[in-house]
Amino acid sequence: MSVQRNNGKVKDEYNGLDAVEHELLGFTDADRMTAIVTFKVTKKTQDMESGEDYPVVKMTHIEPILSPEALEQARGLQQSAYQVRTGETALDLPDVEDEAAHA
């Protein structure tokens, strides 16, 4: 199964990316910014060949994590959720200091 994303725009009051738009313009392909994202399922589609159903999700709220302290906490939650989901312990993330330097 594969979740598909609806690329619609998040409503302005729920789009924290607008506050960092100018910073994001300076990003290279190697730069990353962690965010907390809330989404909803907007529809379900079916693959005609396999008969499998797929959810389509849309972001409804996104907030970038800007402070080093909050970023460290968010990274801990991300790592924990990844480990529970996959059983793997290593998640390839840039250093908190590197990411926080952009904030």
C-alpha distance (Angstrom), angle and dihedral (degrees) to the residues before:
residue distance angle dihedral
M1 . . .
S2 3.77 . .
V3 3.79 127.8 .
Q4 3.79 113.4 -137.4
R5 3.80 124.8 -150.7
N6 3.76 126.2 -132.3
N7 3.79 104.1 -142.0
G8 3.80 95.6 -149.8
K9 3.81 119.6 138.4
V10 3.79 120.0 -96.0
K11 3.83 114.0 -120.7
D12 3.81 110.8 -92.7
E13 3.81 96.8 -112.7
Y14 3.82 90.0 52.9
N15 3.81 97.1 42.6
G16 3.79 108.7 93.2
L17 3.80 89.9 172.9
D18 3.80 89.6 77.8
A19 3.82 88.5 69.0
V20 3.82 91.7 58.4
E21 3.81 98.6 37.5
H22 3.81 95.3 117.6
E23 3.79 91.9 47.0
L24 3.81 91.2 50.5
L25 3.81 90.0 54.6
G26 3.82 87.2 64.8
F27 3.80 94.3 52.1
T28 3.78 122.1 113.9
D29 3.80 124.8 -150.8
A30 3.82 89.1 -92.8
D31 3.83 95.5 54.7
R32 3.81 121.2 98.1
M33 3.80 136.0 -170.2
T34 3.80 121.5 -165.2
A35 3.80 118.5 -139.7
I36 3.77 139.6 175.1
V37 3.80 109.6 -119.9
T38 3.80 131.1 -166.6
F39 3.79 118.8 -165.7
K40 3.78 141.4 174.9
V41 3.80 133.9 -153.2
T42 3.80 107.5 -106.4
K43 3.79 99.0 -179.7
K44 3.77 144.9 -19.2
T45 3.77 123.8 -122.6
Q46 3.77 131.7 -166.3
D47 3.80 127.9 -140.0
M48 3.80 104.0 -128.5
E49 3.82 93.5 -149.7
S50 3.80 100.8 45.1
G51 3.79 98.2 26.7
E52 3.81 89.7 -134.3
D53 3.80 119.9 145.7
Y54 3.80 120.3 -132.2
P55 3.81 128.6 -165.8
V56 3.80 119.0 -133.0
V57 3.81 113.2 -149.0
K58 3.78 132.0 -162.9
M59 3.80 126.3 -160.9
T60 3.78 110.6 -117.6
H61 3.82 99.5 176.7
I62 3.80 133.6 14.8
E63 3.79 128.3 179.4
P64 3.81 122.0 179.6
I65 3.80 115.3 -136.4
L66 3.79 106.6 -125.0
S67 3.80 110.1 167.3
P68 3.83 119.3 77.5
E69 3.82 91.2 -130.2
A70 3.81 94.1 51.8
L71 3.81 90.2 42.8
E72 3.79 91.0 55.1
Q73 3.83 90.3 50.6
A74 3.81 92.5 46.8
R75 3.80 90.8 48.8
G76 3.81 90.0 51.9
L77 3.80 90.7 52.7
Q78 3.81 91.0 45.9
Q79 3.81 92.2 50.1
S80 3.81 91.9 47.6
A81 3.82 93.4 49.1
Y82 3.82 90.5 47.3
Q83 3.80 91.4 51.5
V84 3.82 92.8 48.7
R85 3.83 91.5 48.3
T86 3.81 99.0 43.6
G87 3.80 107.3 19.2
E88 3.81 87.2 -127.7
T89 3.79 120.4 123.7
A90 3.80 101.5 -161.3
L91 3.79 118.8 77.4
D92 3.80 113.3 177.9
L93 3.80 102.7 -126.4
P94 3.80 130.1 155.3
D95 3.79 116.5 -112.1
V96 3.80 115.3 -80.3
E97 3.80 89.0 -124.7
D98 3.82 91.4 55.4
E99 3.79 93.3 49.5
A100 3.81 94.4 41.1
A101 3.80 89.7 53.3
H102 3.80 87.8 72.3
A103 3.80 93.0 52.2
